[in-house]
């Protein structure tokens, strides 16, 4: 006798349902399918199979409050120390997660396309759109909508390209990663000074040697410098490029680094505040720059270049209060 049920259900659950359909008066089920050897049939799978296939089991009715299934599963997992595998049906972390573009588009249009039960029916708030290498623009747009951003056209394309590139570097692109990408884009400024390339070596004791290639007005300048660590060495090289060309170099007033999300592959977000070396005294212009990358050295350089372009743009075109922060004399370094 065949039993048609959710295609993620385990063999133990399918056999249990077959026994029930054949007239068995008693079967053994456990939350999360915990048990000896290969385990038992999962209570959550059996219950939801009965609920989603009422015509197949017309005489069986469950009085279980299915909305408590996820909470019960997590409690049992916590108390026993046995983790629920991500691909576990009903209660696994991926049960209502969709990464591929085709799946995401289908779920956005109609959740029943790929879900025979609602996430709410087992105690979840909703489906999860996971951004990965196989995600499409529709899926990303839906995720950004959940996060409070409405993007389309070139703005959406730009964020999509960055998100897919990040998915090649990370195991999982989190909501925090997406928010950081969107927020960084909002702070973009015209870049007349561009970083063409860099390399750095660092050794025990903190000494570093960095080389940068910077394009200014279409002309590329390359300089090597040493410093106290890789970031300081690269910043010193950038300063040596700018000073003879612009007549000033940035003076670092503040440097801050933080991880966007958890994990060894997390993106690093760098914030710098800089002023021109030619600016002294009260009212000196201080600007901020943000960098974002899984490579913290690259994020540091990106932030420095953003601040440099703001200072250069303010020097040429006047001050735009949208991206500069006036500082009092006592706040200057």
Residue pairs with C-beta under 8 A, 6 or more apart in sequence:
1 18
1 21
1 22
2 18
3 14
3 17
3 18
3 21
3 56
4 53
4 56
5 13
5 14
5 17
5 45
5 49
5 53
6 45
6 48
6 49
6 52
6 89
6 90
6 116
8 87
8 89
8 95
9 45
9 49
9 89
10 33
10 41
10 42
10 45
10 89
12 33
12 38
12 39
12 40
12 41
12 42
13 33
13 41
13 42
13 45
13 46
13 49
13 89
15 41
16 27
16 28
16 29
16 41
16 46
17 46
17 49
17 50
17 57
19 27
20 27
20 46
20 57
20 60
21 56
21 57
27 41
27 46
28 40
28 41
29 40
29 41
29 42
29 43
29 46
30 39
30 40
30 41
30 42
30 43
31 42
31 43
31 44
31 72
31 73
31 76
32 42
32 44
32 73
32 76
32 77
32 82
32 84
32 88
32 91
33 39
33 40
33 41
33 42
33 45
34 40
34 76
34 80
34 82
42 88
42 89
42 90
43 64
44 69
44 73
44 89
44 90
44 91
44 122
45 89
45 90
47 62
47 64
47 66
47 69
48 66
48 69
48 90
48 117
48 121
48 122
49 57
50 57
50 60
50 61
50 62
51 62
51 66
51 117
51 121
52 116
52 117
66 121
66 122
66 123
67 120
67 121
67 122
67 123
68 123
69 90
69 91
69 122
69 123
70 91
70 122
70 123
70 124
71 123
73 84
73 90
73 91
74 84
74 91
77 83
77 84
84 91
84 92
84 93
85 92
86 92
86 93
86 94
87 94
88 95
89 95
90 122
91 122
94 130
96 115
96 119
96 124
96 126
96 127
96 128
97 127
97 128
97 129
97 130
98 104
98 107
98 114
98 127
98 128
98 129
98 130
98 139
99 129
99 130
99 131
99 132
99 134
99 135
99 139
100 132
100 134
100 135
100 136
101 134
101 135
101 136
101 137
101 138
101 139
102 136
103 114
103 139
104 129
104 135
104 136
104 138
104 139
104 142
105 136
105 138
105 139
106 113
106 114
107 113
107 114
107 115
107 127
107 129
108 129
108 138
108 139
108 142
111 118
111 127
115 127
119 125
119 126
119 127
120 126
129 135
129 139
129 142
129 143
129 146
130 172
130 173
131 139
131 140
131 143
131 163
131 167
131 173
131 178
132 167
132 172
132 173
133 164
133 167
133 168
135 163
135 164
135 167
137 156
137 157
137 160
140 156
140 159
140 160
140 163
140 178
141 151
141 152
141 156
143 175
143 178
144 150
144 151
144 156
144 159
144 178
144 182
147 175
147 178
147 179
147 182
149 182
151 159
151 182
155 185
158 185
159 178
159 181
159 182
159 185
162 181
162 185
163 173
163 177
163 178
163 181
166 173
166 177
166 181
166 267
166 294
167 173
169 265
169 294
170 177
170 263
170 265
170 266
170 267
170 294
171 263
171 265
174 260
174 261
176 260
176 261
177 260
177 261
177 267
180 260
180 267
180 269
180 292
181 292
183 290
184 290
184 292
187 290
187 306
187 323
189 306
189 309
189 310
189 313
189 323
190 309
190 313
191 305
191 309
192 216
192 217
192 309
192 312
192 313
193 214
193 215
193 216
193 242
193 305
193 308
193 309
193 312
194 214
194 215
194 305
195 212
195 213
195 214
195 215
195 301
195 302
195 305
196 213
196 214
196 215
196 220
197 212
197 213
198 210
198 211
198 212
198 213
198 234
198 237
198 298
198 301
199 210
199 211
200 208
200 209
200 210
200 211
200 230
200 233
200 234
200 297
201 208
201 209
201 210
201 230
202 208
202 209
202 229
202 230
202 233
206 228
206 229
207 226
207 227
207 228
207 229
208 226
208 227
208 228
208 229
208 230
208 231
208 232
208 233
208 234
209 224
209 225
209 226
209 233
210 224
210 225
210 226
210 227
210 230
210 233
210 234
210 236
210 237
211 222
211 223
211 224
211 225
211 237
212 222
212 223
212 234
212 237
212 238
212 241
212 301
213 220
213 221
213 222
214 220
214 221
214 222
214 223
214 238
214 241
214 242
215 221
216 241
216 242
216 245
216 246
221 241
221 245
222 241
223 237
223 238
223 240
223 241
224 237
225 233
225 234
225 236
225 237
225 239
225 240
226 233
226 236
227 233
227 234
227 235
227 236
230 297
231 297
231 300
234 297
234 300
234 301
235 252
235 300
235 304
238 249
238 250
238 301
238 304
238 305
238 308
239 249
239 250
240 249
242 248
242 249
242 250
242 308
243 249
243 277
246 312
247 278
248 276
248 277
248 278
248 279
249 276
249 277
250 274
250 275
250 276
250 277
250 304
250 307
250 308
250 311
251 274
251 275
251 276
251 277
251 333
252 272
252 273
252 274
252 333
253 273
253 274
253 275
253 286
253 327
253 332
253 333
254 271
254 272
254 273
255 270
255 271
255 272
255 300
256 270
256 271
256 272
257 268
257 269
257 270
257 271
257 296
257 299
257 300
258 268
258 269
259 266
259 267
259 268
259 269
260 266
260 267
260 268
260 269
260 292
261 267
265 294
266 294
267 292
267 293
267 294
267 299
268 292
268 293
268 294
268 295
268 296
268 299
269 290
269 291
269 292
269 299
270 290
270 291
270 292
270 296
270 299
270 300
270 302
270 303
271 288
271 289
271 290
271 303
272 288
272 289
272 291
272 300
272 303
272 304
272 307
273 286
273 287
273 288
273 289
273 307
273 325
274 286
274 287
274 289
274 304
274 307
274 308
274 311
275 284
275 285
275 286
275 287
275 311
275 327
275 332
276 284
276 285
276 311
276 315
279 285
281 329
282 328
282 329
283 326
283 329
284 327
284 329
284 332
285 311
285 314
285 319
285 324
285 326
286 324
286 325
286 326
286 327
286 331
286 332
287 307
287 310
287 311
287 314
287 323
287 324
287 325
288 307
288 310
288 323
288 325
289 302
289 303
289 304
289 305
289 306
289 307
289 308
289 310
290 302
290 303
290 306
291 298
291 299
291 300
291 301
291 302
291 303
291 304
291 306
292 299
292 302
293 299
293 302
310 323
310 324
313 320
314 320
314 324
